[in-house]
């Protein structure tokens, strides 16, 4: 959960960009709620039946998807290695590059 901690620590930078972080977890509702308590600025969605993961066609791989407020996917990052993750700095760079937001 290091990645979620990084995202939480950069909450002000995301707020400046009017960007909300949504973490989809394959955990059950109770465990997802505990995660939400640890990282209060993030939206944590429980997806224990993997319906959202299947609909997004990410196959359980850690994937970063940037969606604008109209619901259009603007960028997607899916690492070749499951242990690889985008840093908060990488996500902010993705936002800056792909969305017209005021910083």
NUGUKE-503634 format. One line per 10 residues: number of its first residue (from 1); their letters; for each residue x, y, z of N, C-alpha, C, O. Coordinates in pm, whole numbers. Atoms other than C-alpha are relative to their C-alpha. Layout:
NUM) a) X/Y/Z/X/Y/Z/X/Y/Z/X/Y/Z  ...
***
This chain:
1) xxxxxxxxxx) 81/-121/0/0/0/0/85/126/0/37/236/29  -89/-115/8/300/223/-41/-52/101/-102/-47/222/-80  49/-87/105/147/359/-361/-115/87/49/-122/206/18  113/-77/-51/-173/463/-186/47/107/97/-7/217/99  -57/-98/-92/32/636/82/61/118/-74/48/232/-32  -56/-107/83/218/832/-187/-109/88/-57/-98/211/-57  111/-78/56/-108/935/-348/-64/86/108/-94/203/85  57/-75/-113/-249/1039/-9/90/117/37/41/227/63  -95/-104/-37/67/1238/69/0/116/-101/38/228/-66  5/-103/105/21/1430/-259/-141/53/-24/-169/109/-130
11) xxxxxxxxxx) 141/-38/17/-348/1504/-203/-18/147/-39/-108/180/-116  14/-142/34/-294/1881/-224/32/25/-147/-33/107/-212  -34/-14/142/-128/1850/-566/-114/-50/-88/-145/11/-190  114/50/77/-418/1640/-692/-118/96/11/-189/119/-87  110/-96/-20/-667/1888/-542/20/123/-88/-77/174/-145  -29/-115/87/-496/2176/-728/-40/-27/-144/-77/64/-219  32/39/137/-561/1983/-1047/-145/-49/-13/-185/-99/-118  140/43/-1/-922/1908/-952/-11/-147/-39/-97/-186/-117  -11/142/34/-832/1539/-968/-31/-86/121/19/-61/231  39/93/-106/-985/1261/-761/63/-135/-29/64/-182/-142
21) xxxxxxxxxx) -60/132/13/-808/932/-699/-102/-104/45/-156/-97/155  90/111/-32/-1027/621/-710/82/-128/-6/139/-161/-110  -72/127/-7/-867/296/-598/-103/-112/1/-190/-117/88  90/116/6/-1049/-21/-698/75/-117/62/185/-153/19  -63/107/-75/-972/-303/-459/-76/-131/-19/-199/-132/-23  65/131/8/-1040/-673/-497/-36/-52/139/-87/-164/153  36/37/-137/-1087/-681/-119/-151/11/21/-222/70/-60  142/-11/-34/-1426/-716/47/-29/140/55/63/220/75  45/-132/-45/-1625/-416/170/67/42/132/110/156/146  -58/-31/-131/-1490/-435/527/148/39/-13/191/139/45
31) xxxxxxxxxx) -142/-30/18/-1123/-443/420/19/129/-80/111/206/-54  -8/-123/79/-1182/-169/163/-30/122/87/30/227/69  31/-109/-92/-1336/47/436/121/32/89/148/149/117  -121/-22/-81/-1022/-2/649/105/75/-82/174/163/-30  -93/-71/88/-813/110/353/-41/146/-13/43/235/-8  52/-136/10/-1035/416/313/32/80/125/64/199/117  -32/-69/-125/-979/502/679/147/38/6/182/142/63  -143/-30/3/-602/487/624/33/114/-97/126/191/-74  -26/-96/106/-619/707/314/-127/79/-29/-192/58/-132  131/-67/8/-914/944/366/-24/87/-123/-140/114/-156
41) xxxxxxxxxx) 26/-85/118/-860/1161/57/-26/-83/-126/-65/-28/-229  23/87/116/-889/860/-176/-141/-59/5/-197/-80/113  125/75/10/-1210/699/-296/41/-146/-16/114/-179/-110  -35/142/5/-1180/325/-229/-126/-79/-31/-224/-72/43  115/77/45/-1417/94/-414/30/-149/18/131/-199/-32  -13/146/-17/-1461/-270/-308/-55/-68/-125/-166/-40/-170  40/75/120/-1476/-503/-607/34/-147/20/103/-208/-62  -37/138/-35/-1453/-844/-441/-49/-102/-101/7/-211/-112  48/93/104/-1655/-1006/-721/66/28/-136/35/-38/-235  -82/-34/117/-1416/-846/-977/-80/43/-123/-31/31/-235
51) xxxxxxxxxx) 80/-44/115/-1698/-712/-1197/57/127/-63/61/138/-186  -58/-123/54/-1541/-368/-1232/135/-28/-66/166/26/-172  -130/38/54/-1196/-518/-1288/-19/-68/-136/55/-40/-230  28/68/126/-1342/-741/-1561/-51/99/-105/-9/94/-221  55/-98/94/-1537/-453/-1720/109/91/-55/104/131/-171  -111/-86/44/-1220/-243/-1736/107/-79/-75/201/-22/-130  -92/91/70/-1038/-544/-1880/145/18/45/237/22/-37  -135/-15/-53/-739/-498/-1649/53/-130/58/171/-138/93  -44/131/-41/-725/-860/-1537/73/-6/133/156/-95/154  -63/1/-130/-616/-776/-1186/138/63/4/196/77/112
61) xxxxxxxxxx) -131/-67/2/-295/-607/-1299/-16/142/54/-119/206/30  10/-138/-51/-221/-277/-1123/1/97/-117/102/112/-185  17/-84/118/-348/-31/-1381/-42/140/42/-126/156/131  38/-139/-24/-371/348/-1379/-76/47/-123/-24/45/-234  84/-49/109/-655/487/-1589/-40/143/32/-91/171/141  34/-140/-17/-705/860/-1632/-128/27/-80/-130/13/-202  130/-23/62/-1069/948/-1703/-39/145/26/-33/192/139  40/-139/-18/-1188/1304/-1764/-142/8/54/-210/-94/68  132/-15/-63/-1507/1448/-1618/-116/-34/-93/-230/-45/-47  105/45/92/-1702/1352/-1932/-2/-152/-11/-87/-209/-79
71) xxxxxxxxxx) -4/145/1/-1606/988/-1877/87/-60/-111/82/-181/-136  -88/46/107/-1353/966/-2160/135/-42/57/196/31/135  -132/45/-43/-1039/762/-2100/103/82/-75/106/82/-198  -103/-86/58/-749/1001/-2159/138/-65/-3/222/-32/-86  -130/68/-4/-457/775/-2065/-17/-128/81/-104/-139/167  3/127/-70/-391/423/-1944/144/-49/14/221/-46/-82  -132/59/-23/-82/270/-1788/-19/-136/65/-75/-147/174  3/136/-53/-57/-104/-1739/143/-54/-12/192/-74/-122  -140/43/5/292/-223/-1642/14/-142/-53/-78/-223/-45  -25/136/48/449/-529/-1795/28/-95/118/9/-216/106
81) xxxxxxxxxx) -24/80/-120/544/-649/-1445/-104/35/107/-129/152/134  105/-22/-101/275/-693/-1178/52/80/119/-25/154/182  -54/-72/-116/509/-553/-911/28/146/-30/58/223/62  -29/-138/39/558/-229/-1105/-123/87/23/-236/46/-5  109/-95/-25/348/73/-1007/42/139/-44/161/171/-45  -23/-142/25/318/436/-1111/19/68/134/-52/37/229  -15/-81/-121/445/677/-847/-101/115/-6/-161/140/-110  90/-116/-2/235/975/-739/50/106/-98/-30/172/-164  -59/-97/94/475/1194/-939/-35/-39/-144/-67/48/-226  36/48/134/410/977/-1248/-147/29/-31/-181/72/-141
91) xxxxxxxxxx) 144/-24/20/32/1007/-1200/-25/149/-21/-103/187/-109  16/-145/18/57/1385/-1160/48/42/-140/-14/126/-204  -49/-28/134/263/1397/-1480/-101/-42/-106/-119/27/-206  102/48/92/-5/1193/-1656/-118/98/-4/-171/127/-111  109/-98/-7/-271/1437/-1537/39/127/-76/-37/177/-158  -45/-123/64/-66/1739/-1647/7/-14/-152/-25/80/-224  -17/21/143/1/1589/-1990/-132/-20/-73/-147/21/-188  120/45/71/-349/1460/-2068/-129/74/31/-229/55/-38  120/-75/-34/-597/1693/-1901/30/148/5/139/189/44  -14/-146/-10/-648/2065/-1925/-49/42/137/-168/68/157
101) xxx) 37/-38/-135/-642/2150/-1559/83/118/45/195/139/-3  -71/-115/-57/-542/2458/-1365/83/-50/115/33/-120/203  -90/40/-109/-241/2403/-1141/21/115/94/94/102/192
***
